[in-house]
Amino acid sequence: MTLSVDATVLVTGAAGFFGSRLCAALKNSGFYVKANDIVHPSEAWRLSKDDYDEYLWMGVQDIEAEDIISYVVHCASVTDVPYTSRSPRDAVWKTLSATTELLEQWMRSQQKPFILVSSHSVYGRQEKQPITEEACPHSPNLYGALKASQEQIALSYFHQHGAPSVVIRSTTMYGPKPRAGALVPTLLRKCLRGETITIEGSGEQTRDMNYVDNTVSGVLLAMKHGQPGEIYNIGNGYSPSINAVVEMCVEATGKQPPIEHTAPRGGEEGRLDIDISKAREQLGYEPEIPLKLGIERTLHWMLENEGAA
């Protein structure tokens, strides 16, 4: 089958946890997938050769208009909060300068939607819960501030040029092939190994934990139905406490490790309940994998690929 230009999509950050899952879904949906990352294809272990058609091994800032052709889903970003604190200049350059250059090249292409995958980290602490897209960003750290700035840059191309840019604010994702330090797989490993689980603060702070395939579904829907210039929360629509997530991991593994509490991390206490009603109404988004099932699927992958310990 010969695909039209409109069925081509460029995914940045394609070797990452989310980008790789998205590439596989796009390819399975019939898109011609251009996967971009600074990671050499031989080291992109999350991607198989069946997940993409072309691999663009380069930095985002080196992408040119002819590499884009149609849709763009921009996932590439500094994803480690501590790294942004240790290397703020590099984090700013990789997040903001690269995004701006990509948008400039996108403007020279056909201008199918530009989907920016952002984060609920932009919200920080909010008085009003659950949090809607209209809430003013109030990030407690540089990572969230950079994501908020990245959003404004992407949306400025809509306001100034009428270009169809759309922002997805993803909640905390988990699932197979996780990135190092991710909460759910870390908890599962500690349960399996009988290692002490350390909970910052009381553990009653809430977080929306969304299985990665739910977020992938949200992006696919945004490509089809997303309104230019709009922001959409994509999450699970349910925000359990950290204590409850730990209990689910204990139940899934059947093992009870020691648990201790430490001082809370500044700015991350309290509730973080995300309202996904806008995505439901405008995109037709519905998270199909609930938290308990998602944890079980993540555990199954870990046991098959990492062993019991």
JONORSUL-V169745 format. One record per backbone hydrogen bond with DSSP energy under -1.0 kcal/mol. CO is the residue of the C=O (numbers start at 0). NH is the residue of the N-H. If there is no record, write none. Layout:
CO|NH  CO|NH
//
This chain:
3|6  4|7  6|31  7|70  8|33  9|72  10|35  12|15  15|19  17|21  18|22  19|23  20|24  21|25  22|26  23|27  24|28  25|30  26|29  31|8  32|52  32|53  33|10  34|55  35|13  36|57  39|42  42|44  43|46  47|50  53|34  54|56  55|36  55|57  58|61  59|62  63|66  64|67  64|68  67|69  70|9  71|114  72|11  73|116  79|83  80|84  81|85  82|86  86|90  87|91  88|92  89|93  90|94  91|95  91|96  92|97  95|99  96|100  97|101  98|102  99|103  100|104  101|105  102|106  105|108  112|71  113|165  114|73  115|117  115|167  117|169  118|121  119|122  121|137  130|274  131|134  140|144  141|145  142|146  143|147  144|148  145|149  146|150  147|151  148|152  149|153  150|154  151|155  154|158  155|159  156|160  156|162  157|161  162|164  163|113  164|228  165|115  166|231  167|117  168|233  169|119  171|209  173|211  178|181  181|185  182|186  183|187  184|188  185|189  186|190  187|191  188|192  189|193  189|194  196|259  198|261  202|242  204|241  207|171  209|173  210|213  210|214  211|215  212|216  213|217  214|218  215|219  216|220  217|221  218|222  219|223  220|224  221|225  226|229  229|166  231|168  233|170  239|206  240|244  241|245  242|246  243|247  244|248  245|249  246|250  247|251  248|252  249|253  257|196  259|198  261|200  264|267  272|130  275|279  276|280  277|281  278|282  278|284  289|293  290|294  291|295  292|296  293|297  294|298  295|299  296|300  297|301  298|302  299|303  300|304  301|305
//
